[in-house]
Amino acid sequence: MSPSSQAKGSSIEIELAAPPSWTYAPGDTIIGSVIRREPIATPEATVKVSFRGRVKTKLHVPSSGSHRTATYRDKRYLVGCVQDRVFHGPLHLPAGQETPLSWPFVLDIPPRPVTNVKDEHLPADRFDLLDKDILSQQILPPSFSLIYIGMNNEFKCLVEYHVEAEIRYIHGRSYKWFASTVPVRVRHPPTSTVLRNPMIQKIQRPREFESHRLVPDMEHHDLTFKEKTKRLFNLASDPHFCYNVHINVPTVVQLNSRSPIPLTFNISPELKRTSVEIRDIPRTLRLDWVKAVVKSTTRIKVQGYRPHYGMRSTDHDLRFDEIFKNLETPIVFPVEHGNQPINLGEMLCPVIESNAIRILGQRKTLITPIYPDFITFNMAHTHKISWELSLSVAGETQIMTIETRLKILPEYAEV
């Protein structure tokens, strides 16, 4: 299952009035010409041009009770009949003529997928994640490709669009028919809405340090072999220092936003659970680094004698931790009530682009692009974000991880 590639020959060709790397948005207009270079003489010919879009999925799944795998495919058409008949009538191109026949065309890309989708295999079935009410609010999904080939499984999904031209003409007592296609990349359209008040999830996590280093004057003390053995078998009675981590993280972000990703962090003591002997000792906690990873998950559905589902995820490291390595002054918190939270969003000014992350004015390229959330007939593309924090106190270090759902919106553009 490979993406559509450009197919052309001497019978008919397509030339688009756009650079080779040009991308279109739903609602845009495609302008071009159909070209015929081969000599022809016929009393009747018809030349048509159409815009087509489809989503294809393919999944290899192990067969039950055997070492074999079964292959299932699913194909849905996203676009109905967007067609332009550019010519009908007698046609003549003499041999040796250098100037080819040319017919200009204009095709409008629909803003939304069709609701009466045509399934190439099972017309009555639809993706469980999608009903007509949801579909009527969805925009046309962007061009997309995700392919994974493992030892015993294979996962492929494609959202692809192309322009197709065909010529049908009388030749003797029969008709001849030729077609040509050229792929078209459709991007996720920008939105006219600016995300001014991002949705925030407030998280509080209890944490605990257990170490002999929490005792005064023992911070740099190395354990003896006997003490290490006791700790190994949980026979040591080290003091406990308990605290709460407060972190506010976004649940919705916008690509290339004018405002940085909101992220605040704070610490508060939990004295009731802290060991009595160290309860009154002032503590300072250091935030060593923060790591942020966006996880893009693509789920697909394919048909067999019953529906089969597949899922693949891709991690996008936002490279926050690289900034912390170059901080001149470490971020520290006095562990006490009434602390003012630190706004890491204002400090680092992180902004996510589709293929890069901007932090402190530096643009760092991502290995794989980030697409906004979208859903279509047999495919859904969603996101989560994982925050990993390294915290240190009295020479001891802990790493905590928080994972939340994240909705990614397309970038803003003035209409």
Buried (B, 14 or more C-beta within 10 A) or exposed (E): EEEBEEBBEEBBBBEBEBEEEEBBBBEBEBEBBBBBBBEBEBEEBBBBBBBBBBBBBBBBBEEEEEEEEBEBBBBBBBBBEBBBEBBEEEBEBEEEEEEBBEBEBEBEBBEBBBEEBEBEEEEEBBBEBBEEEEBEEBBBBBBBEBBBEEEEBBBBBBBBBBBBBBBBBBEEEEEBEBBBBBBBEBBBBBBEEBBEEBEBBEEEEEBEBBBBBBBEEBBEEEBEEEBEEBBEEEEBEBBBBBBBBBBBBBEBBBBBBEBBBBBBBBBBBBBEEBBEEBBEBEBEBEBBBBBBBBBBEBBBBBBBEEBBBBEBBBEBBBBBBBBBEEEEEEBBBEBEEEBEEBBBBEBBBBBBBBBBBBBEEEEBEBEEEBBBBBBBBBBBBBBBBBBBBBBBBBEBEBEEEBEBEBBBBBBBEEE
